[in-house]
Amino acid sequence: GKMKKRLLIAAAAGAFLTVPSVAQADEGWYFGAAVGYGGPGDSDVSVQGSAAREINGESDWRQALALGYDFADGWRVEAEAAHRFNDTGAIGGFEQSQSDFHMWSLMVNLFYDWNPDGWYHPYLGGGLGFASVDGSLQALDTGTVLPGPGTTTPSNAVIANDQDVSFVWQFLAGVGWHLSDNWIFDTQYRYFSTGDLAYPGFQVDALGGHEAWLGLRYVFNAPPPPP
């Protein structure tokens, strides 16, 4: 009768209350840290206005820190500081040539998360900003050593250790995985690119390439635990 009905209602209510909570989207700030691996693909370098010669980027590690704001409707925006280094090797494969680049970037990234109330969030994003790109380049303006007395640094060597500031952009795609209400683990792909770069004696085409990233986000205002 009535007692049995009340017991069934109480059991149903108890079962409902004990369902594991799924992290809910909650508006507010988050902090992120990430490490990545990748490098620029083939790019062209002109030495003293000569015909373009190719460089090939060797993949290396990169690091990033971000402060973001989640709007809880799928959109979030963040400011990101990142560092990248890549050895891009010989310039055109010529003797006594070498190149490498250190990049420090500041970017604003905009993301859209799908499934914001679930325990995983696929997302797409894009970023724009600027980078200070330190280039270390050495090449021979003729590509080879000129005939004559042998010296450690030939007279036709062009050497630059300089900095250029470039517009940079990136495309991002990934999945955020909730480890808890406060912690999100990121698995991410990026395509990152500079604009064209200029150093004394050298013109360098845009450095762009593929990167794989892993990161952690800490959400400051996780929702309260269920009663």
Residue pairs with C-beta under 8 A, 6 or more apart in sequence:
17 226
17 227
21 225
21 226
22 117
22 118
22 119
23 117
23 118
23 119
23 178
23 180
23 181
23 222
23 223
24 117
24 223
25 70
25 72
25 73
25 74
25 113
25 116
25 117
26 70
26 72
26 219
26 221
26 222
26 223
27 70
27 71
27 72
27 221
28 69
28 70
28 72
28 219
28 220
28 221
29 67
29 68
29 69
29 70
29 219
29 220
29 221
30 67
30 68
30 69
30 70
30 76
30 78
30 184
30 217
30 218
30 219
30 220
31 65
31 66
31 67
31 68
31 217
31 218
31 220
32 64
32 65
32 66
32 67
32 68
32 78
32 80
32 186
32 215
32 216
32 217
32 218
33 64
33 65
33 66
33 215
33 216
34 63
34 64
34 66
34 186
34 188
34 213
34 214
34 215
34 216
35 61
35 62
35 63
35 64
35 213
35 214
35 215
36 61
36 62
36 63
36 64
36 188
36 190
36 211
36 212
36 213
36 214
37 59
37 60
37 61
37 62
37 211
37 212
37 213
38 59
38 60
38 62
38 190
38 192
38 209
38 210
38 211
38 212
39 57
39 58
39 59
39 60
39 86
39 88
39 209
39 211
40 57
40 86
40 88
40 101
40 193
40 207
40 208
40 209
41 56
41 57
41 208
41 209
41 210
42 54
42 55
42 56
42 57
43 54
43 55
43 57
43 88
43 204
43 205
43 206
43 207
43 208
44 52
44 53
44 54
44 55
44 204
44 205
45 52
45 53
45 54
45 55
45 91
45 92
45 99
45 137
45 139
45 202
45 203
45 204
45 205
46 52
46 53
46 202
46 203
47 53
47 91
47 139
47 140
47 141
47 158
47 201
47 202
48 141
48 158
48 201
49 203
50 141
50 143
52 205
53 91
53 92
53 93
53 94
53 139
53 143
54 91
54 92
54 93
55 88
55 89
55 90
55 91
55 92
55 99
55 204
56 88
56 89
57 86
57 87
57 88
57 89
57 207
57 209
58 86
58 87
58 88
58 89
59 86
60 84
60 85
60 86
60 87
61 85
62 82
62 83
62 84
62 85
62 211
62 213
63 82
63 83
64 80
64 81
64 82
64 83
64 213
64 215
65 80
65 81
65 82
66 78
66 79
66 80
66 81
66 109
67 78
67 79
68 76
68 77
68 78
68 79
68 109
68 217
69 76
69 77
69 78
70 76
70 219
71 77
72 116
73 116
74 112
74 113
74 114
74 116
75 110
75 111
75 112
75 113
76 110
76 111
76 113
77 108
77 109
77 110
77 111
78 108
78 109
78 111
79 106
79 107
79 108
79 109
80 105
80 106
80 107
80 108
80 109
80 127
80 129
81 104
81 105
81 106
82 103
82 104
82 105
82 107
83 102
83 103
83 104
83 105
84 101
84 102
84 103
84 105
84 192
85 100
85 101
85 102
85 103
86 100
86 101
86 207
87 99
87 100
88 99
88 100
88 101
88 207
89 98
89 99
90 97
90 98
90 99
91 97
91 98
91 99
91 137
91 138
91 139
92 139
92 143
94 139
94 140
94 143
94 144
95 140
95 144
95 145
96 138
96 139
96 140
96 145
96 154
96 157
97 138
97 139
97 140
98 136
98 137
98 138
99 135
99 136
99 137
99 138
99 139
100 135
100 136
101 133
101 134
101 135
101 136
101 207
102 133
102 134
103 131
103 132
103 133
103 134
103 168
103 194
104 131
104 132
105 129
105 130
105 131
105 132
105 168
106 129
106 130
106 131
107 127
107 128
107 129
107 130
107 168
107 170
108 127
108 128
108 129
109 125
109 126
109 127
109 170
109 172
110 125
110 126
110 127
111 123
111 124
111 125
111 172
112 123
112 124
112 125
113 121
113 122
113 123
113 176
114 121
114 122
114 123
115 121
115 122
118 178
119 177
119 178
120 175
120 176
120 177
120 178
121 175
121 176
121 178
121 184
122 174
122 175
123 172
123 173
123 174
123 175
123 176
124 172
124 173
125 171
125 172
125 173
126 169
126 170
126 171
126 172
127 169
127 170
127 172
128 167
128 168
128 169
129 167
129 168
129 169
130 165
130 166
130 167
130 168
131 165
131 166
131 168
131 194
132 163
132 164
132 165
133 163
133 164
133 165
133 166
133 194
133 197
133 207
134 161
134 162
134 163
135 160
135 161
135 162
135 163
135 164
135 197
135 199
135 202
135 204
136 160
136 161
137 158
137 159
137 160
137 161
137 199
137 201
137 202
137 204
138 157
138 158
138 159
138 160
139 157
139 158
139 202
140 154
140 156
140 157
140 158
141 156
141 157
141 158
141 201
142 156
145 154
145 156
146 154
146 155
146 156
148 155
153 159
158 201
158 202
159 201
160 199
160 200
160 201
160 202
162 199
162 200
164 197
164 198
164 199
166 194
166 195
166 196
166 197
167 194
167 195
168 192
168 193
168 194
168 195
169 192
169 193
170 190
170 191
170 192
170 193
171 190
171 191
172 188
172 189
172 190
173 188
173 189
174 186
174 187
174 188
174 189
174 213
175 186
175 187
175 188
176 184
176 185
176 186
176 217
177 184
177 185
177 186
177 187
178 184
179 185
180 222
181 219
181 222
181 223
181 225
182 218
182 219
182 222
183 216
183 217
183 218
183 219
184 216
184 217
184 219
185 214
185 215
185 216
186 213
186 214
186 215
186 216
186 217
187 213
187 214
188 212
188 213
188 214
188 215
189 210
189 211
189 212
189 213
190 210
190 211
190 212
190 213
191 208
191 209
191 210
191 211
192 208
192 209
192 211
193 206
193 207
193 208
193 209
194 206
194 207
194 208
195 206
196 203
196 204
196 205
196 206
197 203
197 204
197 205
197 206
197 207
198 204
